[in-house]
């Protein structure tokens, strides 16, 4: 039985989602051994950080407090976050600042391309804050950034987009740039959707968005990811995986949710590595072409390996 193979167990001392975030932060359990790691030490960390500062570029690595930032910087890679560093959506899990964003910077696509060139990237991942204040949600900026990277490098390109608030024309504009990989995260199961992703989120539209990408351009590989540890059940996760496969999703990432601060949703449980391994095996059995499943996996973690190594 799936329930026996993948038990849903709360971490000792963890809080349930209905408790206040501040109180939950005070009661968060100690990290289990598998979530403790040494910080990579490399001059490449400083090279990457200096380059990003020089070119005035934002990364999701910094803004979302990603636990893999030092590892990725040490490998001279980063996930570029375009359209500023202020988001218009109050997601319960994300550390990116919320508020009123500044206008998009027209030279940003060229600066991203310059960084990709100087870092020697073979696979470029471009994401953004959600820009509900823009008529197209920032789709044109995505389009221009993909094209700028293509002009300056021979890299493959992956976009990790917001949902564009039901705007099919905006979605189509991004697809017209023909990124090799189109990534849009599911993040969690339908029951927790509004709590985790905010009141404007819609699980049905997430699936439809991924379906439309495949319909408009079957050559583009689609990708999605979930965070585990927010209170989901095994059956709920299995249903989401089946839904993603039903819309042709090619790639899947599964990682551990970690609370970035006291104002965010608490961790309900820490998922052990062996459970992630079993989820990975199950996802591959369901037909996903590539799967990354583990406590430190994030949507763009080792993205080049997933996109470029099909064998």
GUKE-525420 format. One record per residue (C-alpha): x, z, y; residue number from 1; residue in three letters. Coordinates in steps of 0.05 Angstrom, whole numbers, padded with zeros to 5 digits. Last residue first. Example, Ala and Ser with C-alpha at 12.3 -4.5 7.8 and 13.67 -1.06 7.14 Angstrom:
# GUKE-525420
((00273, 00143, -00021), 2, 'SER');
((00246, 00156, -00090), 1, 'ALA');
***
This chain:
# GUKE-525420
((00398, -00425, 00184), 311, 'UNK');
((00364, -00428, 00251), 310, 'UNK');
((00423, -00402, 00291), 309, 'UNK');
((00412, -00424, 00363), 308, 'UNK');
((00350, -00387, 00385), 307, 'UNK');
((00358, -00322, 00346), 306, 'UNK');
((00432, -00316, 00357), 305, 'UNK');
((00425, -00334, 00430), 304, 'UNK');
((00372, -00280, 00440), 303, 'UNK');
((00420, -00225, 00419), 302, 'UNK');
((00373, -00176, 00453), 301, 'UNK');
((00324, -00216, 00496), 300, 'UNK');
((00259, -00182, 00473), 299, 'UNK');
((00292, -00116, 00458), 298, 'UNK');
((00321, -00091, 00392), 297, 'UNK');
((00352, -00021, 00396), 296, 'UNK');
((00310, 00011, 00341), 295, 'UNK');
((00310, -00050, 00296), 294, 'UNK');
((00274, -00115, 00281), 293, 'UNK');
((00298, -00184, 00300), 292, 'UNK');
((00257, -00238, 00266), 291, 'UNK');
((00268, -00314, 00260), 290, 'UNK');
((00222, -00367, 00231), 289, 'UNK');
((00161, -00322, 00227), 288, 'UNK');
((00123, -00339, 00164), 287, 'UNK');
((00086, -00277, 00141), 286, 'UNK');
((00143, -00262, 00093), 285, 'UNK');
((00190, -00260, 00152), 284, 'UNK');
((00145, -00210, 00186), 283, 'UNK');
((00143, -00167, 00123), 282, 'UNK');
((00219, -00166, 00117), 281, 'UNK');
((00226, -00146, 00190), 280, 'UNK');
((00173, -00092, 00183), 279, 'UNK');
((00212, -00065, 00123), 278, 'UNK');
((00277, -00064, 00163), 277, 'UNK');
((00243, -00029, 00221), 276, 'UNK');
((00220, 00024, 00172), 275, 'UNK');
((00291, 00032, 00147), 274, 'UNK');
((00316, 00041, 00218), 273, 'UNK');
((00271, 00102, 00230), 272, 'UNK');
((00213, 00097, 00280), 271, 'UNK');
((00213, 00152, 00332), 270, 'UNK');
((00143, 00176, 00347), 269, 'UNK');
((00093, 00187, 00403), 268, 'UNK');
((00142, 00169, 00459), 267, 'UNK');
((00112, 00187, 00525), 266, 'UNK');
((00083, 00137, 00575), 265, 'UNK');
((00119, 00134, 00641), 264, 'UNK');
((00126, 00179, 00702), 263, 'UNK');
((00177, 00226, 00671), 262, 'UNK');
((00229, 00172, 00659), 261, 'UNK');
((00250, 00112, 00617), 260, 'UNK');
((00209, 00131, 00555), 259, 'UNK');
((00239, 00095, 00496), 258, 'UNK');
((00197, 00045, 00456), 257, 'UNK');
((00233, 00025, 00392), 256, 'UNK');
((00240, -00049, 00377), 255, 'UNK');
((00207, -00108, 00343), 254, 'UNK');
((00224, -00180, 00361), 253, 'UNK');
((00189, -00241, 00334), 252, 'UNK');
((00203, -00316, 00334), 251, 'UNK');
((00160, -00375, 00316), 250, 'UNK');
((00090, -00359, 00343), 249, 'UNK');
((00042, -00411, 00315), 248, 'UNK');
((-00024, -00384, 00343), 247, 'UNK');
((-00044, -00355, 00275), 246, 'UNK');
((00026, -00326, 00267), 245, 'UNK');
((00015, -00283, 00328), 244, 'UNK');
((-00052, -00259, 00302), 243, 'UNK');
((-00022, -00241, 00235), 242, 'UNK');
((00033, -00201, 00269), 241, 'UNK');
((-00020, -00166, 00312), 240, 'UNK');
((-00061, -00148, 00251), 239, 'UNK');
((00000, -00119, 00216), 238, 'UNK');
((00014, -00076, 00277), 237, 'UNK');
((-00057, -00049, 00277), 236, 'UNK');
((-00054, -00035, 00202), 235, 'UNK');
((00011, 00004, 00211), 234, 'UNK');
((-00019, 00047, 00266), 233, 'UNK');
((00000, 00046, 00339), 232, 'UNK');
((00017, 00111, 00376), 231, 'UNK');
((00070, 00086, 00425), 230, 'UNK');
((00127, 00086, 00375), 229, 'UNK');
((00136, 00012, 00366), 228, 'UNK');
((00149, -00039, 00421), 227, 'UNK');
((00126, -00109, 00406), 226, 'UNK');
((00155, -00178, 00416), 225, 'UNK');
((00137, -00251, 00425), 224, 'UNK');
((00170, -00319, 00416), 223, 'UNK');
((00150, -00391, 00419), 222, 'UNK');
((00195, -00449, 00401), 221, 'UNK');
((00183, -00510, 00443), 220, 'UNK');
((00178, -00574, 00402), 219, 'UNK');
((00102, -00567, 00396), 218, 'UNK');
((00094, -00581, 00470), 217, 'UNK');
((00024, -00576, 00499), 216, 'UNK');
((-00009, -00544, 00438), 215, 'UNK');
((00050, -00497, 00424), 214, 'UNK');
((00049, -00472, 00496), 213, 'UNK');
((-00027, -00467, 00493), 212, 'UNK');
((-00025, -00421, 00432), 211, 'UNK');
((00024, -00374, 00466), 210, 'UNK');
((-00022, -00368, 00526), 209, 'UNK');
((-00083, -00360, 00482), 208, 'UNK');
((-00051, -00301, 00445), 207, 'UNK');
((-00034, -00266, 00510), 206, 'UNK');
((-00102, -00285, 00537), 205, 'UNK');
((-00136, -00249, 00480), 204, 'UNK');
((-00094, -00186, 00491), 203, 'UNK');
((-00115, -00182, 00564), 202, 'UNK');
((-00075, -00146, 00617), 201, 'UNK');
((-00103, -00135, 00687), 200, 'UNK');
((-00117, -00060, 00675), 199, 'UNK');
((-00045, -00042, 00657), 198, 'UNK');
((00004, -00061, 00601), 197, 'UNK');
((00008, 00005, 00563), 196, 'UNK');
((-00060, 00035, 00576), 195, 'UNK');
((-00095, -00032, 00578), 194, 'UNK');
((-00065, -00054, 00512), 193, 'UNK');
((-00068, 00009, 00470), 192, 'UNK');
((-00126, -00013, 00425), 191, 'UNK');
((-00101, -00085, 00426), 190, 'UNK');
((-00032, -00068, 00395), 189, 'UNK');
((00032, -00067, 00436), 188, 'UNK');
((00083, -00107, 00475), 187, 'UNK');
((00052, -00176, 00465), 186, 'UNK');
((00113, -00205, 00499), 185, 'UNK');
((00116, -00276, 00525), 184, 'UNK');
((00176, -00318, 00505), 183, 'UNK');
((00182, -00394, 00511), 182, 'UNK');
((00244, -00421, 00478), 181, 'UNK');
((00278, -00489, 00487), 180, 'UNK');
((00254, -00491, 00559), 179, 'UNK');
((00217, -00556, 00574), 178, 'UNK');
((00213, -00554, 00650), 177, 'UNK');
((00142, -00581, 00643), 176, 'UNK');
((00126, -00517, 00604), 175, 'UNK');
((00135, -00476, 00667), 174, 'UNK');
((00086, -00521, 00704), 173, 'UNK');
((00037, -00516, 00646), 172, 'UNK');
((00035, -00440, 00653), 171, 'UNK');
((00019, -00447, 00727), 170, 'UNK');
((-00036, -00497, 00713), 169, 'UNK');
((-00065, -00451, 00660), 168, 'UNK');
((-00073, -00393, 00709), 167, 'UNK');
((-00103, -00337, 00666), 166, 'UNK');
((-00065, -00283, 00705), 165, 'UNK');
((00004, -00316, 00703), 164, 'UNK');
((00019, -00277, 00638), 163, 'UNK');
((00090, -00256, 00655), 162, 'UNK');
((00146, -00299, 00629), 161, 'UNK');
((00207, -00294, 00585), 160, 'UNK');
((00240, -00362, 00592), 159, 'UNK');
((00294, -00385, 00544), 158, 'UNK');
((00344, -00439, 00561), 157, 'UNK');
((00396, -00476, 00520), 156, 'UNK');
((00462, -00483, 00555), 155, 'UNK');
((00495, -00549, 00574), 154, 'UNK');
((00509, -00523, 00644), 153, 'UNK');
((00501, -00540, 00718), 152, 'UNK');
((00442, -00587, 00720), 151, 'UNK');
((00407, -00551, 00663), 150, 'UNK');
((00413, -00484, 00698), 149, 'UNK');
((00382, -00514, 00761), 148, 'UNK');
((00325, -00545, 00720), 147, 'UNK');
((00307, -00477, 00689), 146, 'UNK');
((00310, -00444, 00757), 145, 'UNK');
((00265, -00496, 00790), 144, 'UNK');
((00211, -00488, 00736), 143, 'UNK');
((00214, -00412, 00739), 142, 'UNK');
((00206, -00415, 00814), 141, 'UNK');
((00147, -00462, 00807), 140, 'UNK');
((00114, -00413, 00759), 139, 'UNK');
((00120, -00354, 00807), 138, 'UNK');
((00050, -00327, 00795), 137, 'UNK');
((00022, -00394, 00818), 136, 'UNK');
((-00017, -00367, 00877), 135, 'UNK');
((00035, -00313, 00890), 134, 'UNK');
((00014, -00240, 00900), 133, 'UNK');
((00005, -00232, 00824), 132, 'UNK');
((00080, -00235, 00819), 131, 'UNK');
((00100, -00203, 00753), 130, 'UNK');
((00175, -00189, 00752), 129, 'UNK');
((00216, -00243, 00723), 128, 'UNK');
((00252, -00270, 00661), 127, 'UNK');
((00306, -00321, 00650), 126, 'UNK');
((00348, -00321, 00586), 125, 'UNK');
((00407, -00370, 00585), 124, 'UNK');
((00439, -00392, 00519), 123, 'UNK');
((00509, -00421, 00517), 122, 'UNK');
((00533, -00376, 00573), 121, 'UNK');
((00602, -00388, 00602), 120, 'UNK');
((00596, -00329, 00650), 119, 'UNK');
((00616, -00374, 00708), 118, 'UNK');
((00565, -00427, 00690), 117, 'UNK');
((00508, -00379, 00678), 116, 'UNK');
((00524, -00344, 00744), 115, 'UNK');
((00524, -00410, 00782), 114, 'UNK');
((00457, -00430, 00750), 113, 'UNK');
((00427, -00363, 00771), 112, 'UNK');
((00453, -00374, 00842), 111, 'UNK');
((00423, -00444, 00842), 110, 'UNK');
((00354, -00418, 00821), 109, 'UNK');
((00359, -00363, 00875), 108, 'UNK');
((00368, -00410, 00933), 107, 'UNK');
((00294, -00411, 00952), 106, 'UNK');
((00289, -00336, 00954), 105, 'UNK');
((00219, -00314, 00935), 104, 'UNK');
((00181, -00274, 00988), 103, 'UNK');
((00190, -00198, 00984), 102, 'UNK');
((00150, -00157, 00934), 101, 'UNK');
((00096, -00106, 00950), 100, 'UNK');
((00099, -00047, 00902), 99, 'UNK');
((00125, -00028, 00833), 98, 'UNK');
((00197, -00016, 00813), 97, 'UNK');
((00219, -00037, 00743), 96, 'UNK');
((00219, 00023, 00696), 95, 'UNK');
((00167, -00006, 00648), 94, 'UNK');
((00124, 00033, 00599), 93, 'UNK');
((00059, 00046, 00635), 92, 'UNK');
((00054, -00022, 00668), 91, 'UNK');
((00036, -00017, 00742), 90, 'UNK');
((00035, -00092, 00759), 89, 'UNK');
((00058, -00122, 00825), 88, 'UNK');
((00132, -00118, 00808), 87, 'UNK');
((00191, -00106, 00854), 86, 'UNK');
((00260, -00131, 00835), 85, 'UNK');
((00258, -00202, 00863), 84, 'UNK');
((00230, -00268, 00839), 83, 'UNK');
((00282, -00277, 00783), 82, 'UNK');
((00306, -00229, 00730), 81, 'UNK');
((00367, -00256, 00694), 80, 'UNK');
((00380, -00229, 00625), 79, 'UNK');
((00454, -00213, 00618), 78, 'UNK');
((00516, -00238, 00582), 77, 'UNK');
((00590, -00228, 00589), 76, 'UNK');
((00597, -00194, 00520), 75, 'UNK');
((00614, -00128, 00554), 74, 'UNK');
((00553, -00139, 00598), 73, 'UNK');
((00510, -00143, 00535), 72, 'UNK');
((00538, -00078, 00505), 71, 'UNK');
((00533, -00042, 00572), 70, 'UNK');
((00461, -00063, 00582), 69, 'UNK');
((00436, -00046, 00512), 68, 'UNK');
((00397, 00016, 00531), 67, 'UNK');
((00356, -00025, 00581), 66, 'UNK');
((00342, 00012, 00645), 65, 'UNK');
((00287, -00037, 00665), 64, 'UNK');
((00320, -00055, 00730), 63, 'UNK');
((00391, -00059, 00704), 62, 'UNK');
((00382, -00100, 00641), 61, 'UNK');
((00323, -00137, 00672), 60, 'UNK');
((00375, -00168, 00716), 59, 'UNK');
((00376, -00181, 00791), 58, 'UNK');
((00423, -00230, 00825), 57, 'UNK');
((00458, -00224, 00892), 56, 'UNK');
((00513, -00274, 00872), 55, 'UNK');
((00569, -00224, 00886), 54, 'UNK');
((00530, -00167, 00855), 53, 'UNK');
((00518, -00207, 00791), 52, 'UNK');
((00591, -00227, 00788), 51, 'UNK');
((00614, -00155, 00798), 50, 'UNK');
((00570, -00130, 00741), 49, 'UNK');
((00594, -00184, 00694), 48, 'UNK');
((00667, -00172, 00709), 47, 'UNK');
((00659, -00097, 00705), 46, 'UNK');
((00629, -00098, 00636), 45, 'UNK');
((00680, -00151, 00616), 44, 'UNK');
((00734, -00099, 00628), 43, 'UNK');
((00709, -00067, 00564), 42, 'UNK');
((00684, 00001, 00540), 41, 'UNK');
((00622, 00000, 00497), 40, 'UNK');
((00579, 00063, 00505), 39, 'UNK');
((00576, 00101, 00440), 38, 'UNK');
((00509, 00106, 00405), 37, 'UNK');
((00453, 00156, 00393), 36, 'UNK');
((00387, 00126, 00371), 35, 'UNK');
((00401, 00131, 00297), 34, 'UNK');
((00416, 00205, 00303), 33, 'UNK');
((00346, 00223, 00328), 32, 'UNK');
((00338, 00231, 00403), 31, 'UNK');
((00317, 00301, 00421), 30, 'UNK');
((00242, 00310, 00427), 29, 'UNK');
((00205, 00297, 00492), 28, 'UNK');
((00171, 00361, 00516), 27, 'UNK');
((00190, 00358, 00589), 26, 'UNK');
((00175, 00284, 00591), 25, 'UNK');
((00106, 00296, 00562), 24, 'UNK');
((00090, 00344, 00617), 23, 'UNK');
((00109, 00293, 00669), 22, 'UNK');
((00071, 00237, 00634), 21, 'UNK');
((00007, 00276, 00629), 20, 'UNK');
((-00021, 00286, 00559), 19, 'UNK');
((-00068, 00233, 00531), 18, 'UNK');
((-00012, 00194, 00498), 17, 'UNK');
((00004, 00249, 00447), 16, 'UNK');
((00068, 00288, 00456), 15, 'UNK');
((00129, 00292, 00413), 14, 'UNK');
((00156, 00359, 00389), 13, 'UNK');
((00175, 00333, 00320), 12, 'UNK');
((00168, 00257, 00319), 11, 'UNK');
((00098, 00234, 00299), 10, 'UNK');
((00092, 00199, 00232), 9, 'UNK');
((00060, 00131, 00218), 8, 'UNK');
((00081, 00115, 00147), 7, 'UNK');
((00105, 00045, 00131), 6, 'UNK');
((00109, 00037, 00056), 5, 'UNK');
((00052, 00085, 00043), 4, 'UNK');
((00005, 00054, 00094), 3, 'UNK');
((00025, -00016, 00070), 2, 'UNK');
((00000, 00000, 00000), 1, 'UNK');
***
